[in-house]
Amino acid sequence: MFERGRSTLDVDIKTLMMLDSLQMTEADREIIIYSCKKSEFGRIVLTHGTDTMVQTAAALAKHRIPKTIIITGAMIPYAFGTSSDGFFNLGAALAFVQTLPHGVYIAMNGRYYHWDEVKKTLKQVISKHCNYHIICKLSHFGHPHFSITRDLCFL
């Protein structure tokens, strides 16, 4: 995805798990939390299914990890190729993770939100402060990854 998106960041990708986010358990979230805590990097991007990204964001926030953590996903899965919004969302997340202060954020459709400004409904993810109210429709993207660069860590 980094090559297809023409990213020039030097990344080392490590996969934590490959599962639909609807099947994610608390034990899976603990793996993500542990990986974020133990990472030597202060900036982390987590690609995640939109169905449960808010739950994972809340779990991460409870641990008050002193790092910038951006969670992003796609309304249209990456498997659908160039029609996926995953490229755009990942690109935006890469920019946000380099500029935002420590905290847990959700980034979709070119915008970022603090984790507690977003809630999940059955049909959409909504931000309290979003002028458009819809960040994204829910999908089954569900592929958390762990990647590392010199300054950034991607989950």
Backbone hydrogen bonds in HBPLUS format (Angstrom, degrees):
<---DONOR---> <-ACCEPTOR-->    atom                        ^
c    i                          cat <-CA-CA->   ^        H-A-AA   ^      H-
h    n   atom  resd res      DA  || num        DHA   H-A  angle D-A-AA Bond
n    s   type  num  typ     dist DA aas  dist angle  dist       angle   num
A0005-GLY N   A0001-MET O   2.87 MM   4  5.90 144.7  2.00 140.8 150.5     1
A0007-SER N   A0002-PHE O   2.90 MM   5  5.20 165.4  1.93 160.3 158.7     2
A0006-ARG N   A0003-GLU O   2.93 MM   3  4.90 157.3  1.99 104.4 111.2     3
A0012-ASP N   A0148-ILE O   2.46 MM 136  4.78 135.4  1.64 134.8 151.4     4
A0148-ILE N   A0012-ASP O   2.53 MM 136  4.78 147.0  1.63 126.8 138.2     5
A0014-LYS N   A0146-PHE O   2.04 MM 132  4.52 147.6  1.13 151.3 166.5     6
A0146-PHE N   A0014-LYS O   2.36 MM 132  4.52 131.1  1.58 144.2 162.5     7
A0023-GLN N   A0020-ASP O   2.88 MM   3  5.50 153.6  1.94 119.1 127.1     8
A0024-MET N   A0021-SER O   3.17 MM   3  4.99 161.0  2.20 100.2 105.8     9
A0028-ASP N   A0025-THR O   3.07 MM   3  5.08 120.9  2.43  94.1 108.5    10
A0029-ARG N   A0025-THR O   3.06 MM   4  6.47 153.4  2.13 146.2 153.4    11
A0030-GLU N   A0026-GLU O   2.88 MM   4  6.15 145.4  2.00 143.8 153.6    12
A0031-ILE N   A0027-ALA O   3.13 MM   4  6.46 141.8  2.28 139.4 148.6    13
A0031-ILE N   A0028-ASP O   3.13 MM   3  5.13 124.0  2.46  94.0 107.9    14
A0032-ILE N   A0028-ASP O   3.19 MM   4  6.60 153.1  2.27 145.4 151.9    15
A0033-ILE N   A0029-ARG O   2.86 MM   4  6.16 164.9  1.89 154.4 158.3    16
A0034-TYR N   A0030-GLU O   2.84 MM   4  5.92 167.0  1.85 147.2 151.3    17
A0035-SER N   A0031-ILE O   2.95 MM   4  6.08 160.7  1.99 145.4 150.9    18
A0036-CYS N   A0032-ILE O   2.92 MM   4  6.18 154.4  1.99 151.0 158.0    19
A0037-LYS N   A0033-ILE O   2.92 MM   4  6.17 165.5  1.94 156.2 160.1    20
A0038-LYS N   A0034-TYR O   2.90 MM   4  6.05 164.2  1.93 154.8 159.0    21
A0039-SER N   A0035-SER O   3.01 MM   4  5.89 126.9  2.30 136.4 147.6    22
A0068-THR N   A0042-GLY O   2.85 MM  26  6.19 165.2  1.87 161.7 159.6    23
A0153-CYS N   A0043-ARG O   2.27 MM 110  5.45 154.1  1.33 159.7 170.6    24
A0044-ILE N   A0068-THR O   2.74 MM  24  6.10 165.5  1.76 167.5 171.5    25
A0070-ILE N   A0044-ILE O   2.82 MM  26  6.23 162.1  1.86 156.4 161.2    26
A0045-VAL N   A0153-CYS O   2.66 MM 108  6.32 127.6  1.93 128.7 146.0    27
A0155-LEU N   A0045-VAL O   1.97 MM 110  5.19 141.8  1.08 135.7 153.5    28
A0046-LEU N   A0070-ILE O   2.71 MM  24  6.08 164.7  1.73 163.3 168.0    29
A0072-THR N   A0046-LEU O   2.90 MM  26  6.27 160.3  1.94 159.9 164.3    30
A0048-HIS N   A0072-THR O   2.80 MM  24  5.96 151.8  1.88 156.8 165.8    31
A0056-THR N   A0052-THR O   3.17 MM   4  6.53 160.0  2.22 154.9 160.0    32
A0057-ALA N   A0053-MET O   2.90 MM   4  6.08 156.3  1.96 146.5 153.5    33
A0058-ALA N   A0054-VAL O   2.94 MM   4  6.18 158.1  1.99 148.4 153.7    34
A0059-ALA N   A0055-GLN O   3.00 MM   4  6.24 157.3  2.05 147.0 153.2    35
A0060-LEU N   A0056-THR O   2.94 MM   4  6.18 159.9  1.98 151.7 156.8    36
A0061-ALA N   A0057-ALA O   2.91 MM   4  6.09 160.8  1.94 150.3 155.9    37
A0062-LYS N   A0058-ALA O   3.11 MM   4  6.31 148.7  2.21 147.1 153.6    38
A0063-HIS N   A0060-LEU O   3.08 MM   3  5.59 145.9  2.20 111.1 120.3    39
A0064-ARG N   A0061-ALA O   3.01 MM   3  5.27 161.5  2.04 111.6 117.6    40
A0067-LYS N   A0065-ILE O   2.72 MM   2  5.59 138.6  1.88 110.3  97.0    41
A0103-GLY N   A0067-LYS O   2.93 MM  36  6.22 153.8  2.00 134.1 135.3    42
A0069-ILE N   A0103-GLY O   2.84 MM  34  6.11 171.3  1.85 172.6 173.0    43
A0105-TYR N   A0069-ILE O   2.83 MM  36  6.19 158.5  1.88 163.8 170.9    44
A0071-ILE N   A0105-TYR O   2.81 MM  34  6.15 156.3  1.87 146.0 153.5    45
A0107-ALA N   A0071-ILE O   2.89 MM  36  6.14 161.1  1.93 154.4 159.1    46
A0080-PHE N   A0077-PRO O   2.94 MM   3  5.79 166.1  1.96 123.3 127.8    47
A0081-GLY N   A0078-TYR O   2.86 MM   3  5.53 154.6  1.92 127.0 128.3    48
A0084-SER N   A0081-GLY O   2.99 MM   3  5.80 167.5  2.00 127.1 130.6    49
A0089-ASN N   A0085-ASP O   2.95 MM   4  6.16 169.7  1.96 158.1 161.5    50
A0090-LEU N   A0086-GLY O   2.85 MM   4  5.88 158.7  1.90 146.9 152.7    51
A0091-GLY N   A0087-PHE O   2.93 MM   4  6.13 160.9  1.97 149.9 155.5    52
A0092-ALA N   A0088-PHE O   2.92 MM   4  6.18 160.4  1.96 153.7 158.8    53
A0093-ALA N   A0089-ASN O   2.91 MM   4  6.07 159.6  1.95 145.5 151.7    54
A0094-LEU N   A0090-LEU O   2.88 MM   4  6.11 151.5  1.96 149.6 157.0    55
A0095-ALA N   A0091-GLY O   3.17 MM   4  6.48 150.7  2.26 143.6 150.6    56
A0096-PHE N   A0092-ALA O   2.88 MM   4  6.19 166.5  1.90 157.8 161.6    57
A0097-VAL N   A0093-ALA O   2.88 MM   4  5.96 163.9  1.91 152.2 156.1    58
A0098-GLN N   A0095-ALA O   3.23 MM   3  5.43 135.8  2.44 100.5 112.1    59
A0099-THR N   A0096-PHE O   3.02 MM   3  5.26 150.2  2.11 106.4 115.5    60
A0100-LEU N   A0096-PHE O   2.91 MM   4  5.79 156.7  1.96 170.0 169.1    61
A0115-TRP N   A0104-VAL O   2.94 MM  11  5.60 156.7  2.00 150.0 142.9    62
A0106-ILE N   A0113-TYR O   2.83 MM   7  5.32 156.1  1.89 152.1 160.1    63
A0113-TYR N   A0106-ILE O   2.86 MM   7  5.32 140.5  2.02 142.7 155.6    64
A0108-MET N   A0111-ARG O   3.02 MM   3  5.63 141.3  2.17 152.2 163.2    65
A0111-ARG N   A0108-MET O   3.07 MM   3  5.63 163.4  2.10 121.7 126.9    66
A0117-GLU N   A0114-HIS O   2.85 MM   3  5.48 163.7  1.88 131.7 133.7    67
A0128-LYS N   A0117-GLU O   2.84 MM  11  5.36 147.7  1.94 139.8 150.0    68
A0119-LYS N   A0126-ILE O   2.84 MM   7  5.47 153.8  1.90 152.9 161.5    69
A0126-ILE N   A0119-LYS O   2.94 MM   7  5.47 157.3  1.99 160.7 164.0    70
A0121-THR N   A0124-GLN O   2.89 MM   3  5.38 150.0  1.98 163.1 173.1    71
A0125-VAL N   A0136-CYS O   3.03 MM  11  5.69 151.7  2.11 164.3 172.9    72
A0135-ILE N   A0125-VAL O   3.02 MM  10  5.69 173.5  2.02 171.9 170.1    73
A0133-HIS N   A0130-CYS O   3.14 MM   3  4.91 140.8  2.30  96.5 107.8    74
A0145-HIS N   A0155-LEU O   2.46 MM  10  4.47 120.3  1.80 121.8 131.0    75
A0147-SER N   A0154-PHE O   1.92 MM   7  4.23 154.9  0.97 146.5 155.9    76
A0154-PHE N   A0147-SER O   2.25 MM   7  4.23 159.7  1.29 137.1 143.9    77
A0149-THR N   A0152-LEU O   2.55 MM   3  4.90 156.6  1.60 170.1 162.1    78
